[in-house]
Amino acid sequence: MNTITNRQAICDVLLEKAKKDKEIVVVCSDSRGSASLTPFANAYPEQFVEVGIAEQDLVGISAGLASCHKKVFAASPASFLTTRSYEQAKVDVAYSQTNVTLIGISGGVSYGALGMTHHSCQDFAAMSSLTGMRVYNPSDRFQTAKLIESLLEDELPAYIRVSRSATEDIYGENMDFTLNKANVISSGADVLLVACGEMVPYAKEAMKQLNKEGISTGLIDMYCIKPLDEETLIQQAKDVNLVVTIEEHAPRGGLGAAVAQVLSKSCPKRLLELNLPDEHLISGTNKEMFKYYGLDTEGIVASVRKNV
């Protein structure tokens, strides 16, 4: 079973690239341990900045470094990064088009037991609404690594949400990856599942089970929340009877809402949105919460059965 988290995959790529690229800078808000970036801080102390628990300063300093031609990766818990420093993300990063990649660690309900203050279930909506900001939620360590490598090649702002725990490997080291292009895991004739992040492994198992039951099911890993890969979505959805979105996010402004906008305009289909409810959530481990809210494999299968 995989034990390498997506946050560790980010560190591994930055460690390797920083050997030759001294313009790479990592900025943390008292979160180097939580972000698995301690190895980078130890290896390249002159390319690492610790700002303490001050997310507004984190983003402002990162934008300043980027204006000096640095390639900046700024990490902080997603629940704080996308709320406390929202104005800085809006003005200093998105509007100013600085080369800053904001990394929201422990996104969704990764900090489930700590309660609502530490849940990050509105970050897709908040960051997607910013003109000039891209939003990504990679599913496994290999996709995460490819995403970081791609972002190192451009100079545009981005927000990445990663979970706290390790997820099942979906791909391999030599996976096909194109920035802003969704990964089609499988095509189906009856149902299309569209998932992102930590939901992809659950959706993959649900797909297998539904196919065994005679419900032909496909799956898209839509790691690119913004820009959404509309072409792939329409191509995979055009012949199915039901599209199901699965996300660790509140109902409004997330993956389901983005898919609904595309389908309503270009490919009308029955759509089922599986997400976290618009309410203050229970506390528990993330797996307990996924089960409670019907986002685990059994919950996905049951929802599809009722609607197919």
N, C-alpha and C positions, 0 to 999 in steps of 0.2 A: 504493500500500500504506500502511495506517495506521502512523504512527510515534508516536502519542500513547498513552502507557502509562496504565493504570488509576490508578496513583499520581499521575500528572500531572493526570488528570481530577479526583481528589480535591482537589488544590491549587487547580485552576481554580475549582471550586465554592466553596471556602472563601474564596478571594480575593474573589470577587464578593459573597458574602453578608456578609463582614466589613466591607464598605463602610458598611453600615447597622447591622449587629449587632455591637456592641462586646463582647458577652458570649462570643463565639467565641474560644477559646484553643487554640493548638496546642502540644503538648509533645513534645519529641524526645529520644532518647538517643544523641547524637552521630550522628544519622542524617538530618539535614535534607537533605543532598545525595542520599543513597540513596532517601529518601522523596519526592524532588522537591518538597520544601517550602521550599527556600531562598527562592523568590519571596515566600512568605507571611512568612517571618522578616524579609525586607528591607522589605516594605511595612508590616507591623504589628509592629514590635519590642516594643511594649508588650503585645501579645497572644500572644507567643511565649516559651516557656521551654525552655532547653537544660539537661538534667540530666547530660550526659556518659554514659559507659558504665555505667549504673546502672539496670537495668530495674525493680528493686523500687521505687526512688525514683520512677521515671517514673510508675508506676501509683499509688503512694501520693499523690504530689503532685497528679496528675490528679484523684483522688477528692476531695482536699481542696479543689481549685479548684471542682469540681462542687458541693460542699457549700455553696459561696459563690455558687451560682446561675450559674456559668459553664457554657458548652457546650463540653466538652473533647474534643479529638481527639488521642490519644496514639499516636505512630508509632515503631516499632522493628522490626528484623528479626524475622519470625515465629518463627524457630527459638529466639530468646532471649526474646521477649515472652511466649510461651506456656509457658515452662519456668522460667526464672529468677524470674519474678514471678507464678507461679501462685497462691501464697497471697494475694498482694495482689489479684489478679484475683478470687479466690474471695470474700475477706472485704470488701475496700474497695470493690469495684465490684458484683459480682453480689449478694452478701448484703445490702449496704447500699443497693442500687438507686440508685447515683449516675449522673448523666448523663455517662457517659464512653463514648466510642467508641474501642475499641482497634483500631489498624490494624497488622496483621502484614504488613510489606512483604517482598517476595522470598520468598513462601511456596512450599511444595512443594519442588521441586528447582531453583528459580531460581538458587540458588548452587551448582549441580550440581558444578562443577569444584573447589569448596572442600571437598567431602567431607561425611561423615556429621554432623560437628559443626554444619554450616550448613544441612543439610536440615531441612525442617519438614514431616514426613509424619504427625504424630500430633496436629496442632493442632485439627482438627475434633473428634476424640474428646475431647481434654482440655477444650476450651472448651464443647462441647455438654453435657458431664456436669455443668457448673455450673448449679445451679438459678438462674434469673433472668438467664441470659446468652443472648443471641441470636447466631447464627453465620451469616455471609454470605460467599459466594465469587462475586462478580460476574464476568461473562465479558468484557465489552468496556467501552470508555470511556463509552458512552452509558448503559448500565445502571448503571455505577459512579456516574456523576453523579446519576442519578435516585435511587439509593440514599442518597447523602449528603444530598441535598435532603430526602428523607423523614425521615432520622434527625435532621436539624436541627429537625424539627417535633415530636419527642417527647422524653421525658426518661428513656428506659430504656437500660440498658447494652447494648452490642453489640460483637462482634468481627468485623472484616472482614479476610479474607485477600486480598491482591492479589499478582500476579506481578511479576517484574522487567522482563520484555520486553513490548513492545506486541503485542497480539493483533489478529487480523482483526476488522473491524467486523461485528457480527452484526445490529445494529439501526441506527436513525437517531436524529437529535436529538429527534424527536417521537414516540418509541416509547411504546407503552402500558406503564405501569408501576404496579403496586400493591404496596406493601410486604407481604412475606410471601406473595405470590402468584407461583407459578412462571410462566415464559413458555413457552407452547406454540408452538414454531417450526413444527411440522408434525405431523399425525396419520397413523398407519399402521395397516394391517390385520393385519400379520404380526409385526412387531417394534417394540418401543418402546425407544429409547435415552434414558437419563436421565443428563445430564452437568451439570457445574458448572465455573465458572472457565475456566482455560486449555484445558480439555478440550473445551469447547463447539465451537470452530471445527473441531477434528479430527472430532468427532462429526457436525457438519453436513456435512462433505465425505463422511464415511462413509455418511451417510443418502442423499446424492445418488447415490453409487455403487451402493449396495444397491438403491435404487429402479430404477436403470437395468438391474440384473440381474434384475428381476422380484420382488424381495423388498420388499414394501410396508412401509416403515419410517417411523416417526414419531420426533420428538425433543422432549424437554422440557429447558429450561434451568432446572435446580433450583438457582438461586443461593442460595435460602434453605435452608440445611442444617438450621437450627433457628430458628423452627418450620418443620418440613417441611410443604409444601402437600399434605396427604393427599388432599384432595378432587380436585385436578387429577390427581394420580398415579393414583388409582383410576379416575377417568373415562377417562383415556387408556389404562390398562392392561387394562381389563375385557375387551376383545375381541381382544387380541393373543395370540400363542402364546408369545412370549418377551420378557422385560424384561431390558435390559442396562444396568447402571450403569457410569459411566466417571468416574474421579476420580484426582487426583494426591495420593493419600493411602494410608496403610497399610490392610490389610484390615479391621482391627477398629475399630469406633466411628465410621466415616465415613459417607459418603452411601450406599454399598451396604448397610451394616448398618441404617441408618435405613429405607431402602426395603424391605428384607427384613422388618423388624418390621411395617410397615404391610401389606404384601402377605400375610404369613402370617396376619394377623388378619382382614383385610377383603376380600382379593381374591387367593386363592392362584394363583400363576403360576410357571412355570419362570423362574428368575432366574440370570443370569450376571453376576458382579461382576468388572469390569476395574479393577485398581488396582495400586499398587506392592506388591511382595512384603514379607512380614514377615522381612526380613533387612537386613543392612547393604548399602547400595546401591553400585553402581559410581560412579565419578566421571566427569564429562563435561559437556558443555553440556546444557541441559534438552532440546533437540531430540534429541540423541543418546540421552539416557536414555529419552525417550518411545518412540523407535524400538526400543531394546533391550528394553524391558518391554512392548511391544505396545500402547502407548497412543496411537500416531499413527494416521492414517487407515487405512493399510494393515493395521496390527495389529488395529484394531477390525473392519474388514471381514472379515479372515481369521477372527477369533474368532466372529463372527456366522455366517458360512458353515458353520463346524464344528458349530454348535449349533442352527441354525434347523430 
